[in-house]
């Protein structure tokens, strides 16, 4: 199992909410693939005085955790104006048995700066300074589920557009990833196509999330 799949889960799951009116919410999910538990994710969201912050902690768990050990911490913060979440700073920390990777992105109207540890040796295939009105993945999903049909997204490795494909009821929403481009590589291969959200009305967060990656389906269920 490639750990990059887990990274995609983090980038897309942590962001789902349905209203900017909440002050604070917290939820915990079990993560499964092919019926096997591979990890846990805890997400805390706080909105206060026109500001928001999201903190995510993720770690491997289950039978295969000794083989696929990972830990992740993710934070997005910014302001909320006219019902729109605007990223100011995004931080990502990812650790496995083999390495540690850190990504920090600062935003204004355009992307201000990307910091990566270890430093990226490749040259950028995209003019990063001209990425206007982009969001980190967490903030993009907050905006989509708050009423926007799509959101331009940058996560430090790639850019893409999240677009609402199906929302036929209050309990189900399907998202499509389009206009995908790698920042540091010549290919634009995208193995992530769709994400399905299932809301129950009992929780602020989705009850279940399905992530379609290559030939696998990653299932996240609220605890």
C-alpha positions as YAML, in Angstrom:
chain: A
units: angstrom
residues:
- id: 1
  name: UNK
  ca: [0.00, 0.00, 0.00]
- id: 2
  name: UNK
  ca: [1.44, 3.34, -0.99]
- id: 3
  name: UNK
  ca: [1.49, 5.92, 1.78]
- id: 4
  name: UNK
  ca: [0.61, 8.58, -0.77]
- id: 5
  name: UNK
  ca: [-2.92, 7.21, -0.60]
- id: 6
  name: UNK
  ca: [-3.08, 8.09, 3.07]
- id: 7
  name: UNK
  ca: [-1.92, 11.61, 2.25]
- id: 8
  name: UNK
  ca: [-4.81, 12.03, -0.16]
- id: 9
  name: UNK
  ca: [-7.20, 10.88, 2.54]
- id: 10
  name: UNK
  ca: [-5.88, 13.54, 4.89]
- id: 11
  name: UNK
  ca: [-6.03, 16.31, 2.34]
- id: 12
  name: UNK
  ca: [-9.66, 15.61, 1.46]
- id: 13
  name: UNK
  ca: [-11.33, 14.26, 4.57]
- id: 14
  name: UNK
  ca: [-10.37, 16.88, 7.07]
- id: 15
  name: UNK
  ca: [-12.31, 19.62, 5.41]
- id: 16
  name: UNK
  ca: [-15.95, 18.62, 5.32]
- id: 17
  name: UNK
  ca: [-18.48, 20.77, 7.10]
- id: 18
  name: UNK
  ca: [-21.80, 22.27, 6.10]
- id: 19
  name: UNK
  ca: [-22.02, 25.67, 7.79]
- id: 20
  name: UNK
  ca: [-19.83, 28.58, 8.83]
- id: 21
  name: UNK
  ca: [-22.05, 29.23, 11.83]
- id: 22
  name: UNK
  ca: [-20.41, 26.62, 14.04]
- id: 23
  name: UNK
  ca: [-18.09, 27.81, 16.79]
- id: 24
  name: UNK
  ca: [-16.21, 24.60, 17.40]
- id: 25
  name: UNK
  ca: [-16.59, 20.96, 16.45]
- id: 26
  name: UNK
  ca: [-14.56, 17.81, 16.89]
- id: 27
  name: UNK
  ca: [-14.82, 14.36, 15.36]
- id: 28
  name: UNK
  ca: [-12.85, 11.13, 15.13]
- id: 29
  name: UNK
  ca: [-12.83, 8.68, 12.22]
- id: 30
  name: UNK
  ca: [-11.63, 5.14, 11.62]
- id: 31
  name: UNK
  ca: [-10.08, 4.63, 8.18]
- id: 32
  name: UNK
  ca: [-10.55, 1.38, 6.25]
- id: 33
  name: UNK
  ca: [-9.38, -0.03, 2.93]
- id: 34
  name: UNK
  ca: [-10.58, -3.41, 1.64]
- id: 35
  name: UNK
  ca: [-12.32, -3.88, 4.99]
- id: 36
  name: UNK
  ca: [-9.07, -3.51, 6.96]
- id: 37
  name: UNK
  ca: [-8.56, -0.72, 9.46]
- id: 38
  name: UNK
  ca: [-5.40, 1.26, 8.72]
- id: 39
  name: UNK
  ca: [-5.68, 4.40, 10.84]
- id: 40
  name: UNK
  ca: [-7.50, 6.99, 12.92]
- id: 41
  name: UNK
  ca: [-8.08, 10.66, 12.28]
- id: 42
  name: UNK
  ca: [-9.05, 13.36, 14.76]
- id: 43
  name: UNK
  ca: [-10.23, 16.71, 13.45]
- id: 44
  name: UNK
  ca: [-10.91, 19.89, 15.41]
- id: 45
  name: UNK
  ca: [-12.45, 22.98, 13.81]
- id: 46
  name: UNK
  ca: [-12.83, 26.34, 15.54]
- id: 47
  name: UNK
  ca: [-14.50, 29.50, 14.17]
- id: 48
  name: UNK
  ca: [-14.44, 32.66, 16.29]
- id: 49
  name: UNK
  ca: [-14.53, 36.42, 15.67]
- id: 50
  name: UNK
  ca: [-14.23, 36.05, 11.91]
- id: 51
  name: UNK
  ca: [-11.25, 33.69, 12.18]
- id: 52
  name: UNK
  ca: [-11.00, 29.94, 11.71]
- id: 53
  name: UNK
  ca: [-8.47, 27.23, 12.48]
- id: 54
  name: UNK
  ca: [-8.51, 23.52, 11.74]
- id: 55
  name: UNK
  ca: [-6.19, 21.04, 13.44]
- id: 56
  name: UNK
  ca: [-5.88, 17.44, 12.32]
- id: 57
  name: UNK
  ca: [-4.01, 14.59, 13.95]
- id: 58
  name: UNK
  ca: [-3.67, 11.31, 12.10]
- id: 59
  name: UNK
  ca: [-1.91, 8.09, 13.00]
- id: 60
  name: UNK
  ca: [-1.73, 4.51, 11.83]
- id: 61
  name: UNK
  ca: [-3.61, 1.85, 13.77]
- id: 62
  name: UNK
  ca: [-4.88, -1.65, 13.26]
- id: 63
  name: UNK
  ca: [-3.24, -4.96, 12.39]
- id: 64
  name: UNK
  ca: [-0.92, -3.58, 9.69]
- id: 65
  name: UNK
  ca: [0.22, -0.46, 11.56]
- id: 66
  name: UNK
  ca: [3.66, -1.95, 12.40]
- id: 67
  name: UNK
  ca: [4.30, -2.30, 8.65]
- id: 68
  name: UNK
  ca: [2.71, 0.97, 7.49]
- id: 69
  name: UNK
  ca: [3.43, 3.32, 10.37]
- id: 70
  name: UNK
  ca: [2.61, 6.99, 9.79]
- id: 71
  name: UNK
  ca: [1.78, 10.17, 11.70]
- id: 72
  name: UNK
  ca: [0.43, 13.43, 10.35]
- id: 73
  name: UNK
  ca: [-0.45, 16.86, 11.72]
- id: 74
  name: UNK
  ca: [-2.21, 19.41, 9.53]
- id: 75
  name: UNK
  ca: [-3.30, 22.98, 10.25]
- id: 76
  name: UNK
  ca: [-5.14, 25.56, 8.17]
- id: 77
  name: UNK
  ca: [-6.01, 29.03, 9.43]
- id: 78
  name: UNK
  ca: [-7.37, 32.29, 8.07]
- id: 79
  name: UNK
  ca: [-10.43, 34.51, 8.12]
- id: 80
  name: UNK
  ca: [-14.09, 34.18, 7.20]
- id: 81
  name: UNK
  ca: [-15.61, 37.07, 5.23]
- id: 82
  name: UNK
  ca: [-19.08, 37.11, 3.66]
- id: 83
  name: UNK
  ca: [-19.37, 33.38, 4.23]
- id: 84
  name: UNK
  ca: [-16.07, 32.57, 2.48]
- id: 85
  name: UNK
  ca: [-13.09, 30.93, 4.18]
- id: 86
  name: UNK
  ca: [-9.82, 32.57, 3.11]
- id: 87
  name: UNK
  ca: [-6.56, 30.78, 3.80]
- id: 88
  name: UNK
  ca: [-3.72, 32.70, 5.37]
- id: 89
  name: UNK
  ca: [-1.47, 29.83, 6.39]
- id: 90
  name: UNK
  ca: [-1.38, 26.08, 5.81]
- id: 91
  name: UNK
  ca: [1.03, 23.66, 7.52]
- id: 92
  name: UNK
  ca: [1.57, 19.96, 6.92]
- id: 93
  name: UNK
  ca: [3.78, 17.54, 8.85]
- id: 94
  name: UNK
  ca: [4.09, 13.94, 7.68]
- id: 95
  name: UNK
  ca: [6.28, 11.23, 9.27]
- id: 96
  name: UNK
  ca: [6.88, 7.59, 8.34]
- id: 97
  name: UNK
  ca: [9.57, 5.11, 9.34]
- id: 98
  name: UNK
  ca: [11.73, 6.34, 6.47]
- id: 99
  name: UNK
  ca: [11.39, 10.10, 6.42]
- id: 100
  name: UNK
  ca: [9.78, 13.33, 7.57]
- id: 101
  name: UNK
  ca: [8.19, 15.83, 5.19]
- id: 102
  name: UNK
  ca: [7.06, 19.36, 6.01]
- id: 103
  name: UNK
  ca: [5.06, 21.73, 3.82]
- id: 104
  name: UNK
  ca: [4.14, 25.32, 4.71]
- id: 105
  name: UNK
  ca: [2.15, 27.62, 2.43]
- id: 106
  name: UNK
  ca: [1.35, 31.28, 2.98]
- id: 107
  name: UNK
  ca: [-1.47, 33.04, 1.15]
- id: 108
  name: UNK
  ca: [-2.65, 36.54, 0.38]
- id: 109
  name: UNK
  ca: [-4.82, 37.11, -2.70]
- id: 110
  name: UNK
  ca: [-2.16, 35.07, -4.44]
- id: 111
  name: UNK
  ca: [0.11, 32.32, -3.24]
- id: 112
  name: UNK
  ca: [2.92, 34.05, -1.37]
- id: 113
  name: UNK
  ca: [5.34, 31.28, -0.50]
- id: 114
  name: UNK
  ca: [5.80, 27.51, -0.39]
- id: 115
  name: UNK
  ca: [8.35, 26.07, 2.04]
- id: 116
  name: UNK
  ca: [9.24, 22.37, 1.84]
- id: 117
  name: UNK
  ca: [11.55, 20.24, 3.96]
- id: 118
  name: UNK
  ca: [13.39, 18.49, 2.45]
- id: 119
  name: UNK
  ca: [13.78, 21.24, -0.14]
- id: 120
  name: UNK
  ca: [12.37, 20.50, -3.60]
- id: 121
  name: UNK
  ca: [15.19, 20.06, -6.15]
- id: 122
  name: UNK
  ca: [12.98, 20.26, -9.23]
- id: 123
  name: UNK
  ca: [12.02, 23.57, -10.82]
- id: 124
  name: UNK
  ca: [8.38, 24.65, -10.73]
- id: 125
  name: UNK
  ca: [6.34, 23.90, -13.87]
- id: 126
  name: UNK
  ca: [3.81, 26.52, -12.76]
- id: 127
  name: UNK
  ca: [4.20, 30.25, -12.10]
- id: 128
  name: UNK
  ca: [3.27, 30.09, -8.43]
- id: 129
  name: UNK
  ca: [3.16, 33.87, -7.98]
- id: 130
  name: UNK
  ca: [0.27, 34.08, -10.46]
- id: 131
  name: UNK
  ca: [-1.97, 31.62, -8.62]
- id: 132
  name: UNK
  ca: [-4.71, 34.06, -7.65]
- id: 133
  name: UNK
  ca: [-7.50, 33.17, -5.23]
- id: 134
  name: UNK
  ca: [-6.31, 29.65, -4.52]
- id: 135
  name: UNK
  ca: [-6.96, 27.81, -1.25]
- id: 136
  name: UNK
  ca: [-5.37, 24.92, 0.58]
- id: 137
  name: UNK
  ca: [-7.36, 21.63, 0.33]
- id: 138
  name: UNK
  ca: [-8.98, 22.06, 3.73]
- id: 139
  name: UNK
  ca: [-10.27, 25.53, 2.99]
- id: 140
  name: UNK
  ca: [-11.40, 24.60, -0.53]
- id: 141
  name: UNK
  ca: [-13.72, 21.95, 0.83]
- id: 142
  name: UNK
  ca: [-15.04, 24.21, 3.54]
- id: 143
  name: UNK
  ca: [-16.02, 26.70, 0.84]
- id: 144
  name: UNK
  ca: [-17.61, 24.11, -1.47]
- id: 145
  name: UNK
  ca: [-19.75, 22.67, 1.29]
- id: 146
  name: UNK
  ca: [-20.70, 26.15, 2.35]
- id: 147
  name: UNK
  ca: [-22.33, 26.76, -1.04]
- id: 148
  name: UNK
  ca: [-19.61, 27.30, -3.64]
- id: 149
  name: UNK
  ca: [-19.72, 25.05, -6.70]
- id: 150
  name: UNK
  ca: [-15.94, 24.82, -7.08]
- id: 151
  name: UNK
  ca: [-12.65, 25.96, -5.53]
- id: 152
  name: UNK
  ca: [-9.12, 26.34, -6.89]
- id: 153
  name: UNK
  ca: [-6.69, 24.37, -4.76]
- id: 154
  name: UNK
  ca: [-2.95, 24.09, -4.10]
- id: 155
  name: UNK
  ca: [-1.40, 21.62, -1.63]
- id: 156
  name: UNK
  ca: [2.32, 22.19, -2.19]
- id: 157
  name: UNK
  ca: [2.75, 19.39, -4.73]
- id: 158
  name: UNK
  ca: [-0.06, 20.01, -7.21]
- id: 159
  name: UNK
  ca: [-2.89, 22.33, -8.20]
- id: 160
  name: UNK
  ca: [-6.42, 21.36, -9.19]
- id: 161
  name: UNK
  ca: [-10.04, 22.41, -9.05]
- id: 162
  name: UNK
  ca: [-12.55, 20.78, -6.70]
- id: 163
  name: UNK
  ca: [-16.00, 20.82, -8.27]
- id: 164
  name: UNK
  ca: [-19.35, 19.75, -6.91]
- id: 165
  name: UNK
  ca: [-20.66, 17.07, -9.27]
- id: 166
  name: UNK
  ca: [-23.73, 15.70, -7.52]
- id: 167
  name: UNK
  ca: [-25.68, 17.11, -4.60]
- id: 168
  name: UNK
  ca: [-29.14, 15.64, -5.02]
- id: 169
  name: UNK
  ca: [-30.01, 15.78, -1.33]
- id: 170
  name: UNK
  ca: [-28.85, 17.19, 1.97]
- id: 171
  name: UNK
  ca: [-27.42, 13.79, 2.84]
- id: 172
  name: UNK
  ca: [-25.20, 13.14, -0.20]
- id: 173
  name: UNK
  ca: [-22.59, 15.13, -2.13]
- id: 174
  name: UNK
  ca: [-20.11, 13.93, -4.75]
- id: 175
  name: UNK
  ca: [-16.98, 15.90, -5.68]
- id: 176
  name: UNK
  ca: [-14.89, 15.70, -8.86]
- id: 177
  name: UNK
  ca: [-11.22, 16.66, -9.23]
- id: 178
  name: UNK
  ca: [-10.40, 18.45, -12.50]
- id: 179
  name: UNK
  ca: [-7.67, 20.62, -14.12]
- id: 180
  name: UNK
  ca: [-5.02, 18.67, -12.22]
- id: 181
  name: UNK
  ca: [-1.38, 19.75, -12.69]
- id: 182
  name: UNK
  ca: [1.80, 18.74, -10.91]
- id: 183
  name: UNK
  ca: [4.00, 21.61, -9.76]
- id: 184
  name: UNK
  ca: [7.34, 19.77, -9.63]
- id: 185
  name: UNK
  ca: [6.88, 17.04, -12.28]
- id: 186
  name: UNK
  ca: [6.26, 16.88, -16.02]
- id: 187
  name: UNK
  ca: [3.36, 14.42, -15.83]
- id: 188
  name: UNK
  ca: [-0.15, 15.34, -14.72]
- id: 189
  name: UNK
  ca: [-1.36, 11.89, -13.75]
- id: 190
  name: UNK
  ca: [-4.26, 12.04, -11.32]
- id: 191
  name: UNK
  ca: [-5.38, 8.85, -9.63]
- id: 192
  name: UNK
  ca: [-7.93, 10.56, -7.40]
- id: 193
  name: UNK
  ca: [-11.23, 11.08, -9.22]
- id: 194
  name: UNK
  ca: [-14.16, 11.33, -6.83]
- id: 195
  name: UNK
  ca: [-15.07, 11.76, -3.16]
- id: 196
  name: UNK
  ca: [-18.53, 10.91, -1.80]
- id: 197
  name: UNK
  ca: [-19.89, 12.45, 1.39]
- id: 198
  name: UNK
  ca: [-22.76, 11.06, 3.45]
- id: 199
  name: UNK
  ca: [-24.35, 13.26, 6.14]
- id: 200
  name: UNK
  ca: [-26.70, 11.96, 8.79]
- id: 201
  name: UNK
  ca: [-28.03, 15.14, 10.39]
- id: 202
  name: UNK
  ca: [-26.90, 13.86, 13.78]
- id: 203
  name: UNK
  ca: [-23.35, 15.11, 13.41]
- id: 204
  name: UNK
  ca: [-21.77, 18.32, 12.18]
- id: 205
  name: UNK
  ca: [-19.27, 16.21, 10.24]
- id: 206
  name: UNK
  ca: [-20.06, 13.60, 7.55]
- id: 207
  name: UNK
  ca: [-21.11, 10.22, 8.86]
- id: 208
  name: UNK
  ca: [-19.22, 8.43, 6.09]
- id: 209
  name: UNK
  ca: [-16.77, 9.40, 3.35]
- id: 210
  name: UNK
  ca: [-15.73, 7.31, 0.36]
- id: 211
  name: UNK
  ca: [-12.52, 8.18, -1.49]
- id: 212
  name: UNK
  ca: [-12.00, 6.57, -4.90]
- id: 213
  name: UNK
  ca: [-8.26, 6.24, -5.58]
- id: 214
  name: UNK
  ca: [-7.07, 4.06, -8.46]
- id: 215
  name: UNK
  ca: [-8.88, 0.74, -8.02]
- id: 216
  name: UNK
  ca: [-9.40, 1.08, -4.28]
- id: 217
  name: UNK
  ca: [-12.09, 2.66, -2.14]
- id: 218
  name: UNK
  ca: [-11.03, 4.21, 1.15]
- id: 219
  name: UNK
  ca: [-13.84, 4.34, 3.69]
- id: 220
  name: UNK
  ca: [-13.92, 6.69, 6.65]
- id: 221
  name: UNK
  ca: [-16.56, 6.25, 9.34]
- id: 222
  name: UNK
  ca: [-17.19, 8.55, 12.24]
- id: 223
  name: UNK
  ca: [-16.71, 6.99, 15.66]
...
